[in-house]
Structures are given as C-alpha cells and as structure tokens.
Amino acid sequence: MFLKNCWYVAAWGHEVAGDGLLSRKILGEQVLLYRQRNGEAAALIDRCSHRFAPLSKGRREGDYVRCMYHGLVFNADGLCVEEPGRDQPSDNTSIRSYPLVEKYKMLWIWMGDAQRADPSLIPDCHWQDDPAWRSIPAYIHYEADYRLIMDNQLDFSHLSFVHENTLGGSRKIAETVPTLEAIEGGIRLTRWYLNEPEIAPYLRGVVDLKGAIDRWHIYDWFTGGNVLNMDSGSAPAGTGAPQGHRAPQSLQFHATQCTTPEDEHCSHFFWTYAHNFNLNDPAFTKALAGRIEIGFVEDREMIEAQQKVVDVSGDDKMAFISVDLGLTQGRRLLNRAIAAEQAAN
C-alpha cells in the first residue's frame, strides 16, 4: 500500500537532461520524465494510449514525444496533438500527466489527485543547494519494500552492529534511548552520545578532530514522501553541544534521505550528506560521500537479505524490543495516513 497524495522524489534533476527520456517506475506506475526546450521537466505515463507501447521507446520532437509504434504525438500535458493520417487526433487518445516540481536539485512528483498537488507541501531539503553546504547527489536502488528502509532509518541502534566499522563505532549508540516527539507531518528523534572516546570510523583519516567527543543524531522523518532530514555531528567533549553551542572545531553534517517506492517489492533511495566546512575542497566532499556510501551499501545488503526472509515468513510476527519505539510510531503514522486517504476516495 502506498500513500499517493504527497510529493515523492522521482529523480535527481541531472538525471533528466537534453533530449533524453527517462523511464522510472513509481508507486507501481511507469513514468516518463523529460525536459522541454525551456528546461522545464515534464512527467507522463510511459504508455501510448493506442496500443500501450512505452513512450520511452519513442522520440523527442521539440517539446513533444512521438510514439514510435504508430506515430502518435503527445505534449507535456499528455494531450495527443497528432495522429498520422487525420487532421485531428481520435477521441480518448490523451494520456495522464503528473504534477512535477523541480526543487532542491530534485524532481518531485505527485502521484495522487492532481488538484491537491500543493508545492508548499514539499519537505524542506534546502541543504542540497544552499551555498553554505556542500554535497553530492546520490542514488541507490533497493530490491526491498520501502517500509523496511523506513524502519531502518527510524532505528539508529543498528549503527552499532551493521555499521560497526563505518558509520557506527560504538555500542553506546545501541544502548541510547532516543527522545521521540511529534512534529508537523512526522516525528523527530534525538540521540546524544556523550564523551565518546573518538570520532566515528567513517571520519577517521578525512577530518582532524582528536580526543573525546560529544556526538549527536537529530532527525526528522516526514510521512509524506518518506523524507528524512538529519542534523548530525561531533564536537569536542564538554564544549556545550547538547546545550546548542557548536564549538569552532565541531564537525556538522546534514543528511537528506528520500525513499520512493518503485512497487511493492523495490524502492528508489535518493540521498546526500552535506557538510558546512571545507567548502572549497571538492576532494573532501567526494571522499566523505564515498565513506557514507559504503555504509548505505551495508544497509542495502542487510535490508535486501531481510526482505528475502520476510517473503517466506508467512503470518509470523516480528518481535518488539525497546529500540523499536521510533519505527513503530513511524509505521503507525504511515498506516493512519494511508487509511485516511483510502477512506476519502
């Protein structure tokens, strides 16, 4: 089941360029993305109305797309504007178009009722194009239900084990009970790990912060679009970071993670890991993103393996443990939103 009346990330802006046609399945529907001559991106169902040939096998002609099976031509609104051999296209030849907004280097798509597609509902991800931050747009494909990825994001205790030698580095992460609070459209989890002996493994060798640290993860998860925004970092221990003071030596990061269901079995994962220091060092930005990607690959391997077990587990129920408070609340919010949407239809 999917929540449809919300904005999902369909692609990074740079994935749709020039005269290219990008076909991507979103919420079980095959969608065609392309740019018009003025640079504005458009989204159509990737299916000609005539014999259901994929338009992604077609040809760009200016602002239009021609189906290369029988030649019908469609504009960015899905209207059929040409049918070979007729002055006017036949009835019922137009196709579905989707609201699409380009913001924060991303193309956001609305798969539900187009009349409800309010761009102000797009979650704030400004760190991705804010000149005070640097990051590299990245993408991972999962062969797993998007809800298992969501569970992983809302339970950072796994950092102590899945990412023991990368993103984690301490048992304290698993032993720390987060503060959980409701926010508009989702939940916020706050974790502090005070007086850690050293920085996390993924930072060693790429930053210069020695000695004991106070480390934090403060992350907001938004039900609409499965968007996670996380403030994280490390500060010299005892310098007041938990009270809001970030000492000059502090390392601050902002992660954005957006999970878009491909269908019931696979997911698209769009992410960045921004930093607000070393802004003029692209080699640092690349090295940091590479270290983070190693951790995300570890997540994917675990979650895809988990999915295979889930698929053969029938009606068996997963156990509940104390670290599940965040993911349980996240699932509850998602299920409520889906149920409310379905009841309204």
C-alpha positions in Angstrom: 0.0 0.0 0.0 1.2 3.5 -0.9 0.3 7.0 0.2 -0.4 8.8 -3.0 -1.4 12.4 -2.2 2.1 13.6 -1.3 5.3 14.6 -3.1 7.9 11.9 -3.9 11.3 12.3 -5.4 11.1 10.9 -9.0 14.7 11.7 -10.0 17.6 14.0 -9.5 17.4 16.9 -11.8 20.6 16.0 -13.6 19.2 12.6 -14.5 16.8 14.3 -16.9 18.8 16.3 -19.4 19.0 17.3 -23.0 16.8 15.3 -25.3 16.9 12.2 -23.1 13.8 10.2 -22.0 14.0 8.7 -18.5 11.5 5.9 -17.6 11.1 5.1 -13.9 8.5 3.1 -12.1 7.0 5.0 -9.2 4.3 3.5 -6.9 3.8 0.7 -9.5 3.3 3.1 -12.4 5.8 3.5 -15.2 6.5 7.2 -15.6 8.3 9.0 -18.4 10.4 12.1 -17.5 11.8 14.6 -20.0 12.7 18.2 -20.4 11.1 20.7 -22.7 13.1 23.3 -24.6 12.7 25.9 -21.9 14.3 23.5 -19.4 11.1 22.7 -17.5 10.7 19.0 -16.8 7.5 17.0 -17.5 6.1 13.7 -16.4 3.8 11.5 -18.4 2.6 7.9 -18.0 5.1 5.9 -20.0 2.4 4.3 -22.2 0.9 5.4 -25.5 -2.9 5.4 -25.4 -3.2 3.5 -28.7 -1.5 0.1 -28.3 0.2 0.7 -24.9 3.7 0.9 -26.4 6.1 2.6 -24.0 6.7 6.2 -24.9 10.3 5.8 -23.6 10.9 3.8 -26.8 9.8 6.9 -28.7 11.4 10.1 -29.9 11.7 13.7 -28.7 10.4 16.2 -31.2 10.8 19.7 -29.6 8.5 19.8 -26.6 6.7 16.7 -27.7 7.2 12.9 -27.6 6.3 10.8 -30.6 5.4 7.1 -30.1 7.5 5.2 -32.5 5.0 2.4 -32.9 2.2 4.2 -34.8 3.3 7.8 -34.6 1.0 9.5 -32.1 2.5 12.7 -30.6 1.9 13.9 -27.1 2.6 17.3 -25.4 3.9 17.8 -21.8 0.3 17.8 -20.5 -0.4 14.4 -22.0 -2.6 15.8 -24.8 -2.4 13.9 -28.1 -1.6 16.6 -30.7 -1.0 14.5 -33.8 -2.3 11.3 -35.3 -0.8 10.3 -38.6 -3.5 10.3 -41.4 -6.0 12.5 -39.5 -6.5 16.3 -39.2 -7.4 15.8 -35.6 -6.5 13.0 -33.2 -9.1 10.4 -32.4 -11.1 10.6 -29.2 -9.6 9.2 -26.0 -6.1 9.4 -27.2 -4.7 11.7 -24.5 -2.7 10.2 -21.6 -2.1 11.0 -18.0 0.4 13.7 -16.9 1.7 14.2 -13.4 2.4 17.4 -11.4 6.1 17.8 -11.3 8.2 20.4 -9.4 12.0 20.9 -9.5 13.3 21.9 -6.2 16.5 21.2 -4.1 18.1 19.6 -7.2 15.3 17.1 -7.2 12.2 16.4 -9.4 9.2 15.9 -7.1 6.2 14.1 -8.5 2.6 13.9 -7.2 1.1 10.5 -8.0 -2.4 11.1 -6.4 -5.1 13.7 -7.1 -3.5 16.4 -9.2 -5.9 19.0 -7.8 -4.3 18.6 -4.3 -0.7 19.0 -5.6 0.4 21.9 -3.4 4.2 22.7 -3.9 4.3 24.2 -0.4 4.0 20.6 0.9 7.4 19.6 -0.4 9.6 19.0 2.7 12.5 21.4 3.2 15.7 20.0 1.8 17.5 23.3 1.1 20.9 21.9 2.4 21.3 20.3 -1.0 21.6 23.6 -2.9 22.4 26.0 -0.1 25.8 27.7 -0.8 26.7 27.3 2.9 26.7 23.5 2.5 28.3 21.0 0.0 27.1 17.6 -1.0 26.9 15.2 -4.0 23.5 13.9 -5.2 23.5 10.1 -5.0 21.1 7.2 -5.7 20.7 3.5 -4.6 18.2 1.0 -5.9 16.8 -1.4 -3.4 15.1 -4.8 -4.0 13.1 -4.3 -0.9 9.8 -2.9 0.4 10.2 0.8 1.2 8.8 0.3 4.7 11.8 -1.8 5.7 14.0 1.1 4.6 11.9 3.4 6.7 12.2 1.1 9.7 16.0 1.2 9.3 16.0 5.0 9.3 13.9 5.2 12.4 16.1 2.8 14.4 19.6 4.0 14.6 20.6 1.4 17.1 21.6 -0.7 14.2 24.7 1.6 13.6 26.5 -0.3 16.4 26.3 -3.6 14.5 25.6 -3.2 10.8 28.0 -0.2 10.7 30.4 -1.2 13.4 33.4 -0.3 11.3 31.9 2.5 9.2 29.1 4.8 10.4 28.8 3.4 13.9 31.8 2.6 16.0 30.3 2.4 19.5 27.9 0.2 21.5 26.6 3.4 23.1 24.5 4.1 20.0 22.5 0.9 20.5 22.2 1.5 24.3 21.0 5.1 23.9 17.2 5.5 24.1 16.2 8.4 21.7 13.9 11.2 22.6 10.8 10.9 20.4 8.5 13.8 19.6 5.8 14.6 17.2 6.4 17.3 14.5 4.2 18.6 11.7 3.8 15.8 9.2 6.0 13.3 11.1 8.3 12.6 14.0 11.6 13.8 15.4 14.2 11.5 17.1 17.1 12.9 19.1 20.1 10.9 20.2 23.2 12.1 22.1 26.3 10.0 22.7 28.4 12.0 25.2 32.1 11.6 25.9 32.8 9.1 23.1 36.5 8.2 23.0 36.9 9.2 19.4 35.1 10.1 16.1 33.2 7.5 14.1 35.3 5.2 11.8 34.0 6.8 8.6 35.6 10.2 9.6 39.0 8.9 10.6 41.6 9.9 8.1 39.4 12.5 6.4 39.0 15.0 9.3 41.2 16.3 12.0 39.3 16.0 15.3 41.2 14.2 18.1 40.2 13.1 21.5 36.8 12.5 23.2 33.7 13.9 21.5 30.0 14.5 22.1 28.2 13.1 19.1 24.6 13.6 18.0 21.9 12.5 15.6 18.8 14.6 15.4 16.5 13.6 12.6 13.0 14.4 11.3 11.1 11.9 9.4 8.1 13.0 7.2 5.4 10.6 6.4 4.6 12.2 3.0 7.2 11.1 0.6 9.3 9.2 3.2 11.8 12.0 3.7 14.4 12.0 6.4 16.4 15.1 7.3 19.2 14.7 9.8 21.4 17.1 11.7 24.4 15.1 12.9 27.9 15.8 14.0 30.7 15.6 16.6 32.1 18.3 18.9 34.9 18.2 21.5 33.5 16.6 24.6 32.2 19.0 27.2 32.1 22.1 24.9 28.3 22.6 25.2 27.0 20.9 22.1 23.9 19.4 23.8 23.0 22.9 25.0 23.2 24.3 21.5 26.8 25.6 21.4 28.8 24.3 18.5 32.5 24.9 19.1 34.6 26.0 16.1 36.2 22.6 16.0 32.8 20.9 15.7 32.0 18.8 12.6 28.5 19.4 11.4 26.6 17.4 8.7 23.1 17.3 7.3 21.8 14.2 5.6 18.8 14.1 3.4 17.3 10.7 2.5 14.2 10.3 0.4 12.7 6.8 -0.3 10.3 6.5 -3.2 8.5 3.1 -3.7 9.1 1.6 -7.1 6.4 -1.0 -6.4 5.6 -3.5 -3.6 9.0 -5.1 -3.9 11.6 -2.5 -4.8 12.5 1.1 -3.9 14.4 4.2 -5.0 16.7 5.8 -2.4 17.9 9.3 -3.1 20.5 10.8 -0.7 23.0 13.5 0.1 25.4 14.0 3.0 26.1 17.7 3.3 28.9 19.4 5.3 29.3 23.1 6.2 33.1 23.2 6.4 35.9 22.6 3.8 33.5 24.2 1.4 36.2 24.8 -1.2 37.6 21.3 -1.2 35.7 19.1 -3.7 38.0 16.2 -3.0 36.9 16.2 0.6 33.2 16.3 -0.4 33.8 13.3 -2.7 35.8 11.4 -0.1 33.1 11.9 2.5 30.3 10.8 0.2 32.3 7.7 -0.7 32.6 6.8 3.0 28.9 7.3 3.6 28.0 5.2 0.5 29.9 2.3 2.0 27.6 2.5 5.0 24.5 2.7 2.8 25.6 -0.3 0.8 25.8 -2.1 4.2 22.2 -1.1 4.8 21.0 -2.3 1.4 22.7 -5.7 1.8 21.1 -6.2 5.2 17.7 -5.0 4.2 17.6 -6.9 1.0 18.6 -10.1 2.9 15.9 -9.3 5.5 13.3 -8.9 2.6 14.0 -12.4 1.4 13.3 -13.8 4.9 10.2 -11.7 5.2 8.9 -13.0 1.9 8.9 -16.6 3.2 7.8 -15.9 6.8 4.1 -16.1 6.2 2.0 -14.7 9.0 4.8 -14.9 11.6 5.1 -11.7 13.6 8.3 -9.8 14.3 9.2 -9.3 18.0 9.1 -5.9 19.6 12.1 -4.6 21.5 12.8 -1.3 23.3 14.6 0.3 20.3 11.5 -0.1 18.2 9.7 3.0 19.5 10.6 5.2 16.6 9.9 2.7 13.8 6.6 1.7 15.5 5.5 5.3 15.6 6.6 5.8 12.0 4.6 2.8 10.8 1.6 3.9 12.8 1.6 7.4 11.2 2.0 5.9 7.7 -0.8 3.4 8.2 -3.1 6.1 9.5 -2.3 8.4 6.6 -3.0 5.6 4.0 -6.2 4.6 5.8 -7.4 8.2 5.8 -6.6 8.6 2.1 -8.4 5.4 1.1 -11.4 6.3 3.2 -11.7 9.6 1.5 -11.7 8.0 -2.0 
